[in-house]
Amino acid sequence: MPLKIDTVEEPDINLTPMIDIVFLLIIFFMVGTKFTEMERQYDVKLPTVSDAQPLSNLPDEMILNVKSDGGIVLNDEQLTLDELQGKLELAKQNYADQAVLIRGDASGPYQHVMDVLAVCNRSKISFVSLANRLDPQAQ
């Protein structure tokens, strides 16, 4: 009985997908350079401003300090809960994603911190965090 010997096929590399991708990248970059040329064709002198702030700056989070006696301090200003709610609502109108950091005194009652959290909730502030510190003896 004769044995059939199969011929080994040499592997070949299909370059068609790689060539397609290269052509697509070339077209993408050619179109992109056309847009930048269109913008340069107008000789426009932009106005200058002396004290403008960048529009992309995000506001810092508001830091509320809650003292052990229940006093609330925002930017070195003593506030009541009603005044705090007004300031938070104004901040929320100016920037929808305004963040608040609450620093409650560890020796004070937790109720004072909960009152401030309730004011944040009524003002529709959704980014609230509570400050803490690590205990070096716990490690």
N, C-alpha and C positions, 0 to 999 in steps of 0.2 A: 504494500500500500504506500503510495507516494505521499510525502509530507508537503503540506502547503506552507510556503514561507511567505508571510506578508511583508510587503515592502514598507519600510518606516517612512512616514511622511515627515518632511521637514516643517517645523512650525514657521508660520509667516506672521508678520506684524501688519495689522490693518491700520494704515495711517489716515484713512478718510476722516474719522471723527476728530482727530487732532488737527487736521488741516481746516476742518469746518470751524473749530473753536478759534483758531488763529485768525481766520478771515473775519469772524464775528467781532473779535477784539479790535482788529484793525478798523472796521467800520465804526465801532463804538467810539474809539479815540478820534477818528476823523470828524465825526459829528460833534463831539465835544469841543474840538478846537474851533469849529465854525461858530458855535455860540459865543465863545470868548472874543472872536474877531468882531462879531456884530456889536458887542458891547463897547468895544474900543473905537468904533467908527465915529462916535459922537464926542466932540471935544467939549466936555462939560466941566466947569469949575465948580466944585462943591462948596457950599457955604461953610464958614467956620463958626465955632461956638467956643466961648471961653470956659464955661463951667458945666458942660453937659456930662451926665453920668451914663455909662453904657446901659442899654436897655436889657441886656441879657443877664445882668446881675440879679441873683436871687436874694431876697431879703433874709437877713439872719433870723434865727429862731428867737422868739421873745422869751426872756428868762424871768420867770416869776419866782420870787423868794417868799416863802410862807414862814413867818416867824412862829415861835412857840406860843405867843399870845394871840395868834390869829391874824396879825398884821400882814398885809400883802404889799410887797415892794416890787415895782417895775421901773427900771432905769432910774434908780435912786429917788423914786417918787412913791410916797405912801398912798395907797388906794383902798377904797371900799369895794365890796363885791359888785355894786352897781356901776361904779366908775370903771372897774376892770372889765365888766361886760361891754360897756360902751367902747373902750379901747380895743378889745378883741374883735368886736363887730366891725369897727373901722378898719382894722388890720386885715380882716377877712375880705372886706370889700376891695381893698387895694391889691391884695394878692390872695387868690383862692386857696392856695396850698400853704398858707401860713402855718409854721410850726411853733409849738410852745414847749418850753422845758420848765418843769415845776421842780423847785428845790425846796422841799419841806424840811423843817427842823426836826431832828430825830427825837428830841425830848418833848416836842409838842404833841397835842392830841391829833390823831389821824383825821378827825372830823374837819379840821381846817383845810387839809389837803383835799378832802372829798368835796368840800364847798367850792374850792377853786376848780376842781375837775367838773363839777356840775355847771359852773359858769362857762367853762370851755365848751361843754356839750350844748348849752343853750345858744352859744355864739356860733355853733356849727364848725368849730375847729376840730379837724379830724386827726391832725398830726400832733399828738401830745405824748411827751415822754417824761418820766420821773427820774431825777438825778439821784445817783448813789455813789458810794465809793467802796473800794475793796478793803476788807479787814485784813491787815497784814498778819495777824496772829492766826487767821483761819487756814493759812496754807501750811 
